[in-house]
Amino acid sequence: MATPVEESVKDAPPEKKTKKTKNQVDESELLTVPEGWKEPAFTKDDNPRGLLDESSFATLFPKYREAYLKECWPLVQKALGDVFINANLDLIEGSMTVKTTKKTFDPYAILRARDLIKLLARSVPFEQAVRILQDDLACDIIKIGTLVRNRERFVKRRQRLIGPKGSTLKALELLTNCYVMVQGNTVSALGPFNGLKEVRKVVLDTMKNIHPIYNIKTLMIKRELSSDPELRTQNWERFLPKFRHKSLAKRKQPKKKVVKKEYTPFPPPQPDSKIDQELATGEFFLRESEKRRKKMNEIKVKQAEALSKRQEERNKAFIPPKEKPVVKKAKKDTTESKIDIQAIKDKVKKAKNKKLGAPPMPQPRPSDEKKKKNKG
């Protein structure tokens, strides 16, 4: 009869073989996630004894959020009460605090509660912020205030991210299945992990002066490719667009270019003193009387030059200005100026024939002419 030790030795090799086959199956299954798979929810049975110690987180909120938080705080307490977390609102200090209790069984619930008060402080409405308590959602607060130095440029790029009437932001939300809120110097995003990754990339690229429309176009193509089961496992680089940066216009060159001198570690030579200059020209060895005479001659030459210049300026007033040459007007043709008398006579005769103007005078009879002679 075989001992128990011998039986265990005999059974050992087949166990190793089964382990190898199991490992091979597990690796192949890990490569693909089955459709519709969901991680099981964390229940009280998973951690029946609760937490060992109390954890708490606090965050400040701006003054303009005080009225809204005061209204929705009962809803916040109710939502956090379901996971056994205590929430306090301090209006004097302007802070929100969340703490674990003895009944808290989920260790990750306190981190979700911390994210909830962070989102509420960043102007995210309660209806959206409370979704962070779900297991398949996360949040990301992107700081954009320090990415651009110039304030005007920062405001323009932030507005570019929002788009006209919020159209760009809405398109980003639809493509990533995330809620995005742009407020002040931060961008708050809430959604699945893959969507948050895309949102962060788009926001950072926009702050680096890359228009969000390029990333949105890429996301649209990726969405179409993921719906096709054949292309899902292939490389998508050949389908994605490649945008090139446009070369900016060359900078205008200045009119006067300052040519930099070559750097030398040696200082410039010391300028010559008056004595050195006199020694070089030989004036140092002249007598004082000769020096005076030389200076007087120089002064006289300068005076003569100045006098001649002054005289030239005075004589300018007596020089007559140059007259402009008179341009003679060309005489008109004499034929045009002459009046055609014969043509006028012809026109008058025609008018008489057509009985234009005053009626013609009656012609005197011969008998009337005789009577006038007799009277005379």
Stockholm file with secondary structure:
# STOCKHOLM 1.0

chainA/1-376         MATPVEESVKDAPPEKKTKKTKNQVDESELLTVPEGWKEPAFTKDDNPRGLLDESSFATLFPKYREAYLKECWPLVQKALGDVFINANLDLIEGSMTVKTTKKTFDPYAILRARDLIKLLARSVPFEQAVRILQDDLACDIIKIGTLVRNRERFVKRRQRLIGPKGSTLKALELLTNCYVMVQGNTVSALGPFNGLKEVRKVVLDTMKNIHPIYNIKTLMIKRELSSDPELRTQNWERFLPKFRHKSLAKRKQPKKKVVKKEYTPFPPPQPDSKIDQELATGEFFLRESEKRRKKMNEIKVKQAEALSKRQEERNKAFIPPKEKPVVKKAKKDTTESKIDIQAIKDKVKKAKNKKLGAPPMPQPRPSDEKKKKNKG
#=GR chainA/1-376 SS CCCHHHHHHHHHHHHHHHHHHHHHHHHHHHHSCCTTCCCCCCCGGGSTTCCSSCCEEEEECCGGGHHHHHHHHHHHHHHHHTTTEEEEEETTTTEEEEEECTTCCCTTHHHHHHHHHHHHHTTCCHHHHGGGGSTTCEEEEEECTTSCSSHHHHHHHHHHHHCGGGHHHHHHHHHHTCEEEEETTEEEEEECHHHHHHHHHHHHHHHTTCCHHHHHHHHHHHHHHHHCTTTTTSCCTTTSCCCCCCCCCCCCCCSSCCCCCCCCSSCCCCCCCHHHHHHHHTGGGSCHHHHHHHHHHHHHHHHHHHHHHHHHHHHHTTSCCCCCCCCCCCCCCHHHHSCCHHHHHHHHHHHHHTTCSSCCCCCCCHHHHHHHHHHC
#=GC SS_cons         CCCHHHHHHHHHHHHHHHHHHHHHHHHHHHHSCCTTCCCCCCCGGGSTTCCSSCCEEEEECCGGGHHHHHHHHHHHHHHHHTTTEEEEEETTTTEEEEEECTTCCCTTHHHHHHHHHHHHHTTCCHHHHGGGGSTTCEEEEEECTTSCSSHHHHHHHHHHHHCGGGHHHHHHHHHHTCEEEEETTEEEEEECHHHHHHHHHHHHHHHTTCCHHHHHHHHHHHHHHHHCTTTTTSCCTTTSCCCCCCCCCCCCCCSSCCCCCCCCSSCCCCCCCHHHHHHHHTGGGSCHHHHHHHHHHHHHHHHHHHHHHHHHHHHHTTSCCCCCCCCCCCCCCHHHHSCCHHHHHHHHHHHHHTTCSSCCCCCCCHHHHHHHHHHC
//
